[in-house]
Amino acid sequence: MAEFPTADQRLLNAVNEDWRNEDPWRALRIQAEFVEGFDNLAGIEPAVSVFGSARLAPADPDYGLAVEVGASLAKAGFTVITGGGPGVMEAANKGAFEAGGESVGLGIELPEEQGLNDYLTLGITFRYFFARKMMFLKYSQGFVVLPGGYGTLDELFEALVLAQTGKVLSFPIVLFGSDYWRGLVDWLRGPVLSARAIADGDVSRMLITDSVEDVLAIMAEGVL
């Protein structure tokens, strides 16, 4: 029998689990995770979430940019929320923490444990991705998205879908790093828009910049 070291893996495994006995109790654990998140995060607004690659090394120029983004947001009065891990997340938390701001990390249990970084005023580790996603979206008033991979894209497109469907209203989404993001936006404006799979306004929900000042202005206009 395969081993499933994380709660998400056990939840999504439909073959080996005795779901009739396990899932009702699992529902209570999920409920407890939501309650813990709501209880700890209720007073942190206004907040902005910063996303990006966990694989980024401190020597990478984008790490320094993420530190600058986190520090600038904190100095402007925003709580900075990240996924709590290394790379861009650590950098943004470091910037906010060293600037004397509120620095929040929402970690996730993974097969290869990352752990929370050292620059947090509040850290919570979740078992379930969907509970963690709820906290990002419920307690953030905007997203700043730096270069990243699948996890970053997942958070980005979840926010875009919720904005597109009217589940969230005023929710600025900034893509930081024009060279990195231009290809994605061009693809959306090209074949995806031409196929009428999305509307032109869906693409314009994302604002691309290389300027920290732009990030602050966009967030202040949309949040404060």
ZALODREN-292960 format. One record per residue (C-alpha): residue in three letters; x, y, z. Coordinates in steps of 0.25 Angstrom, whole numbers, plus 5000, padded with zeros to 4 digits. Example, Ala and Ser with C-alpha at 12.3 -4.5 7.8 and 13.67 -1.06 7.14 Angstrom:
BEGIN
r: ALA; east: 5049; north: 4982; up: 5031
r: SER; east: 5055; north: 4996; up: 5029
//
This chain:
BEGIN
r: MET; east: 5000; north: 5000; up: 5000
r: ALA; east: 5005; north: 5014; up: 4996
r: GLU; east: 5008; north: 5023; up: 5008
r: PHE; east: 5002; north: 5037; up: 5008
r: PRO; east: 5010; north: 5046; up: 5017
r: THR; east: 5001; north: 5058; up: 5016
r: ALA; east: 4987; north: 5061; up: 5020
r: ASP; east: 4984; north: 5066; up: 5005
r: GLN; east: 4989; north: 5053; up: 5000
r: ARG; east: 4980; north: 5044; up: 5009
r: LEU; east: 4968; north: 5053; up: 5006
r: LEU; east: 4970; north: 5052; up: 4991
r: ASN; east: 4973; north: 5037; up: 4991
r: ALA; east: 4960; north: 5030; up: 4987
r: VAL; east: 4965; north: 5016; up: 4986
r: ASN; east: 4972; north: 5011; up: 4999
r: GLU; east: 4964; north: 5019; up: 5010
r: ASP; east: 4952; north: 5014; up: 5017
r: TRP; east: 4945; north: 5028; up: 5014
r: ARG; east: 4932; north: 5024; up: 5021
r: ASN; east: 4939; north: 5023; up: 5034
r: GLU; east: 4950; north: 5033; up: 5032
r: ASP; east: 4944; north: 5045; up: 5024
r: PRO; east: 4934; north: 5049; up: 5035
r: TRP; east: 4945; north: 5051; up: 5045
r: ARG; east: 4953; north: 5058; up: 5034
r: ALA; east: 4942; north: 5068; up: 5033
r: LEU; east: 4944; north: 5072; up: 5047
r: ARG; east: 4959; north: 5074; up: 5045
r: ILE; east: 4956; north: 5083; up: 5033
r: GLN; east: 4946; north: 5091; up: 5041
r: ALA; east: 4956; north: 5093; up: 5052
r: GLU; east: 4966; north: 5098; up: 5042
r: PHE; east: 4957; north: 5108; up: 5037
r: VAL; east: 4953; north: 5112; up: 5051
r: GLU; east: 4968; north: 5114; up: 5054
r: GLY; east: 4971; north: 5122; up: 5042
r: PHE; east: 4959; north: 5131; up: 5044
r: ASP; east: 4962; north: 5133; up: 5059
r: ASN; east: 4977; north: 5137; up: 5056
r: LEU; east: 4975; north: 5146; up: 5044
r: ALA; east: 4962; north: 5153; up: 5047
r: GLY; east: 4969; north: 5166; up: 5051
r: ILE; east: 4980; north: 5168; up: 5041
r: GLU; east: 4974; north: 5176; up: 5030
r: PRO; east: 4978; north: 5184; up: 5022
r: ALA; east: 4987; north: 5173; up: 5016
r: VAL; east: 4993; north: 5169; up: 5003
r: SER; east: 4998; north: 5156; up: 4999
r: VAL; east: 5011; north: 5154; up: 4992
r: PHE; east: 5014; north: 5141; up: 4983
r: GLY; east: 5026; north: 5136; up: 4976
r: SER; east: 5035; north: 5124; up: 4975
r: ALA; east: 5040; north: 5116; up: 4987
r: ARG; east: 5052; north: 5113; up: 4979
r: LEU; east: 5058; north: 5126; up: 4978
r: ALA; east: 5072; north: 5128; up: 4985
r: PRO; east: 5076; north: 5140; up: 4993
r: ALA; east: 5086; north: 5144; up: 4983
r: ASP; east: 5076; north: 5145; up: 4972
r: PRO; east: 5072; north: 5159; up: 4968
r: ASP; east: 5057; north: 5156; up: 4969
r: TYR; east: 5060; north: 5152; up: 4984
r: GLY; east: 5064; north: 5166; up: 4986
r: LEU; east: 5053; north: 5172; up: 4979
r: ALA; east: 5043; north: 5164; up: 4988
r: VAL; east: 5050; north: 5169; up: 5000
r: GLU; east: 5048; north: 5183; up: 4995
r: VAL; east: 5033; north: 5180; up: 4992
r: GLY; east: 5030; north: 5175; up: 5006
r: ALA; east: 5037; north: 5186; up: 5013
r: SER; east: 5030; north: 5197; up: 5004
r: LEU; east: 5017; north: 5190; up: 5007
r: ALA; east: 5019; north: 5190; up: 5022
r: LYS; east: 5024; north: 5204; up: 5022
r: ALA; east: 5011; north: 5208; up: 5015
r: GLY; east: 5003; north: 5202; up: 5026
r: PHE; east: 5000; north: 5188; up: 5019
r: THR; east: 5001; north: 5175; up: 5026
r: VAL; east: 5009; north: 5166; up: 5017
r: ILE; east: 5004; north: 5151; up: 5015
r: THR; east: 5012; north: 5140; up: 5008
r: GLY; east: 5012; north: 5125; up: 5008
r: GLY; east: 5022; north: 5126; up: 5019
r: GLY; east: 5033; north: 5118; up: 5012
r: PRO; east: 5046; north: 5121; up: 5005
r: GLY; east: 5050; north: 5129; up: 4993
r: VAL; east: 5040; north: 5140; up: 4989
r: MET; east: 5032; north: 5137; up: 5001
r: GLU; east: 5044; north: 5138; up: 5011
r: ALA; east: 5048; north: 5151; up: 5004
r: ALA; east: 5035; north: 5158; up: 5005
r: ASN; east: 5033; north: 5154; up: 5019
r: LYS; east: 5048; north: 5159; up: 5022
r: GLY; east: 5045; north: 5172; up: 5016
r: ALA; east: 5032; north: 5174; up: 5024
r: PHE; east: 5038; north: 5169; up: 5037
r: GLU; east: 5051; north: 5177; up: 5037
r: ALA; east: 5042; north: 5189; up: 5033
r: GLY; east: 5035; north: 5187; up: 5046
r: GLY; east: 5022; north: 5183; up: 5040
r: GLU; east: 5012; north: 5171; up: 5041
r: SER; east: 5018; north: 5159; up: 5034
r: VAL; east: 5009; north: 5147; up: 5032
r: GLY; east: 5012; north: 5133; up: 5027
r: LEU; east: 5002; north: 5123; up: 5023
r: GLY; east: 5010; north: 5110; up: 5021
r: ILE; east: 5005; north: 5097; up: 5016
r: GLU; east: 5009; north: 5083; up: 5020
r: LEU; east: 5017; north: 5077; up: 5008
r: PRO; east: 5023; north: 5063; up: 5006
r: GLU; east: 5037; north: 5070; up: 5005
r: GLU; east: 5035; north: 5079; up: 5017
r: GLN; east: 5039; north: 5094; up: 5015
r: GLY; east: 5036; north: 5099; up: 5029
r: LEU; east: 5032; north: 5114; up: 5032
r: ASN; east: 5043; north: 5125; up: 5030
r: ASP; east: 5049; north: 5133; up: 5041
r: TYR; east: 5043; north: 5146; up: 5037
r: LEU; east: 5029; north: 5145; up: 5043
r: THR; east: 5020; north: 5152; up: 5053
r: LEU; east: 5010; north: 5141; up: 5051
r: GLY; east: 5011; north: 5128; up: 5045
r: ILE; east: 5001; north: 5117; up: 5043
r: THR; east: 5003; north: 5103; up: 5036
r: PHE; east: 4991; north: 5097; up: 5029
r: ARG; east: 4989; north: 5083; up: 5025
r: TYR; east: 4979; north: 5086; up: 5013
r: PHE; east: 4982; north: 5095; up: 5001
r: PHE; east: 4967; north: 5099; up: 5000
r: ALA; east: 4967; north: 5104; up: 5015
r: ARG; east: 4980; north: 5112; up: 5012
r: LYS; east: 4975; north: 5118; up: 4999
r: MET; east: 4962; north: 5123; up: 5006
r: MET; east: 4971; north: 5130; up: 5016
r: PHE; east: 4979; north: 5137; up: 5005
r: LEU; east: 4966; north: 5142; up: 4998
r: LYS; east: 4958; north: 5145; up: 5010
r: TYR; east: 4968; north: 5154; up: 5018
r: SER; east: 4976; north: 5160; up: 5006
r: GLN; east: 4971; north: 5172; up: 4999
r: GLY; east: 4980; north: 5170; up: 4987
r: PHE; east: 4991; north: 5161; up: 4981
r: VAL; east: 5006; north: 5164; up: 4977
r: VAL; east: 5011; north: 5153; up: 4968
r: LEU; east: 5026; north: 5152; up: 4966
r: PRO; east: 5032; north: 5141; up: 4957
r: GLY; east: 5028; north: 5127; up: 4961
r: GLY; east: 5024; north: 5113; up: 4956
r: TYR; east: 5011; north: 5105; up: 4957
r: GLY; east: 5007; north: 5109; up: 4972
r: THR; east: 5009; north: 5124; up: 4968
r: LEU; east: 5000; north: 5122; up: 4956
r: ASP; east: 4990; north: 5114; up: 4963
r: GLU; east: 4988; north: 5126; up: 4973
r: LEU; east: 4988; north: 5136; up: 4962
r: PHE; east: 4977; north: 5129; up: 4953
r: GLU; east: 4969; north: 5126; up: 4966
r: ALA; east: 4968; north: 5141; up: 4969
r: LEU; east: 4965; north: 5144; up: 4954
r: VAL; east: 4954; north: 5134; up: 4953
r: LEU; east: 4948; north: 5140; up: 4966
r: ALA; east: 4949; north: 5154; up: 4961
r: GLN; east: 4943; north: 5150; up: 4947
r: THR; east: 4931; north: 5143; up: 4954
r: GLY; east: 4929; north: 5155; up: 4963
r: LYS; east: 4932; north: 5147; up: 4976
r: VAL; east: 4942; north: 5158; up: 4979
r: LEU; east: 4940; north: 5172; up: 4975
r: SER; east: 4951; north: 5182; up: 4977
r: PHE; east: 4963; north: 5173; up: 4977
r: PRO; east: 4976; north: 5179; up: 4970
r: ILE; east: 4985; north: 5168; up: 4964
r: VAL; east: 4999; north: 5173; up: 4961
r: LEU; east: 5009; north: 5164; up: 4953
r: PHE; east: 5023; north: 5169; up: 4957
r: GLY; east: 5034; north: 5167; up: 4946
r: SER; east: 5029; north: 5170; up: 4932
r: ASP; east: 5040; north: 5161; up: 4925
r: TYR; east: 5035; north: 5149; up: 4933
r: TRP; east: 5020; north: 5151; up: 4931
r: ARG; east: 5019; north: 5158; up: 4917
r: GLY; east: 5018; north: 5144; up: 4910
r: LEU; east: 5007; north: 5140; up: 4919
r: VAL; east: 4999; north: 5152; up: 4916
r: ASP; east: 5002; north: 5152; up: 4902
r: TRP; east: 4997; north: 5138; up: 4901
r: LEU; east: 4984; north: 5142; up: 4908
r: ARG; east: 4982; north: 5154; up: 4899
r: GLY; east: 4985; north: 5146; up: 4887
r: PRO; east: 4979; north: 5132; up: 4885
r: VAL; east: 4971; north: 5131; up: 4898
r: LEU; east: 4964; north: 5144; up: 4895
r: SER; east: 4963; north: 5141; up: 4880
r: ALA; east: 4956; north: 5128; up: 4884
r: ARG; east: 4946; north: 5136; up: 4892
r: ALA; east: 4950; north: 5128; up: 4904
r: ILE; east: 4951; north: 5141; up: 4912
r: ALA; east: 4947; north: 5155; up: 4910
r: ASP; east: 4957; north: 5167; up: 4908
r: GLY; east: 4953; north: 5172; up: 4922
r: ASP; east: 4958; north: 5159; up: 4928
r: VAL; east: 4972; north: 5161; up: 4923
r: SER; east: 4972; north: 5176; up: 4928
r: ARG; east: 4970; north: 5171; up: 4942
r: MET; east: 4985; north: 5168; up: 4943
r: LEU; east: 4994; north: 5180; up: 4944
r: ILE; east: 5009; north: 5178; up: 4940
r: THR; east: 5020; north: 5187; up: 4946
r: ASP; east: 5034; north: 5187; up: 4950
r: SER; east: 5032; north: 5198; up: 4960
r: VAL; east: 5030; north: 5197; up: 4974
r: GLU; east: 5024; north: 5211; up: 4974
r: ASP; east: 5014; north: 5206; up: 4964
r: VAL; east: 5011; north: 5194; up: 4974
r: LEU; east: 5008; north: 5204; up: 4985
r: ALA; east: 5000; north: 5213; up: 4977
r: ILE; east: 4991; north: 5202; up: 4971
r: MET; east: 4989; north: 5195; up: 4985
r: ALA; east: 4986; north: 5209; up: 4992
r: GLU; east: 4976; north: 5212; up: 4981
r: GLY; east: 4969; north: 5199; up: 4982
r: VAL; east: 4970; north: 5196; up: 4997
r: LEU; east: 4972; north: 5208; up: 5006
//
